[in-house]
Amino acid sequence: MRNLLLTRLAKSDLAGIWKYIAHDNRVAVDRLMGKIDNAMNQIAKTPSLGFSVEHVRPGIYCKPVKRNYLIFYEVNDDRICILRMLHAARKHDDLL
């Protein structure tokens, strides 16, 4: 299992997701945060789990969480770098 590193932007994305959903539903946000945490653990164990988004940026992968959120990451020799966590409806090409 490789180490995970979250970029400053990924941490900010995660905080924004939490704040947005927690405003309306604390139970739902706790569930979603658990699913995001599980997805990141799966990525750490099996980096090839996500699909390539080479058309956006070389070396980048994407792992959906539920249907609404996407984790974008790159795989290095000793770690996995979580770049962004974005809502699926956002235009990610410009944000990576």
N, C-alpha and C positions, 0 to 999 in steps of 0.2 A: 504494500500500500504506500503510495506516494504522499508527501506532505502537500497540504493545500495552502496557498497564499491568496488572500483576497486583496485586490487593489483598493486604493482609496475610493475609486468610483464604484466598485462593487459593494463596498461597505455602505457608501452613501445610498446606492440603489436599494439595498436591503433595509436600511433605516426608513427610506421613503415609502417602501412597500408596507412596512409595519405600521407606520404612522397613518397612511391612507386608509388601510383596512381596519386598524384598531379604532379609528374614529367612530366607525359604525358597528363593529362587531369584534369584541375581544376573543370570543371563542373561535371564530373563523380565522383570525390572524394567528392564533396559537397553532391551529391545525396546519395552516399554510407554512408557517415557519418550521414546523416539524417535517413537512414534505420537502421543503428546500434543504433542510439539514440532511435528510435521508438521501436526497439526490446528490448532494456534494460528497457524502460518504461513498455512494455508488461510483461517482466519478473518480474518487481517490483510489478505489479498488480496481476499477475497470475503466481506464481513460477512453478506451475505444467505444464506450457505451453511447456517446453522443454522435451526432452526424456532422460531417465536415461542412463548413461554410467558406470554403476557399474562394468563392466568388466575391465575398465581402472583404476578406483579408486572409492571406496565406497563413496556414497553421492554426486556424481557429476552429473550434468545435462548439456545438450547441446541444444542450440537454434540456428538453422541455420538462416543466414541473406543472402537473395538472395540464390544463390546456391554455392557461392564461399567462404563464411566466416562462422565460427562457434564461438559462444560465449559459453564458458564453465564456469559454476557457481555452487556454493553450497548454500543451503538454511539453514539459522540458525533461531533461534527463533525470533530475532528482525531485522535481515537484510539478504540481499543477497550479497554474495561475488563473484564478477566477477573475475575469476581466470586467464583466458586467452582469447584472441580473435585471432583465427588462420585461415589461409587459409585452405580450405577443402582438398587440395591436400597434405598438410603436414602430417607427421606421428605424430599424436597427443599423442599417447600412451606414448611416451618417453618424452613429453613436459609437462605433467600434474603431 
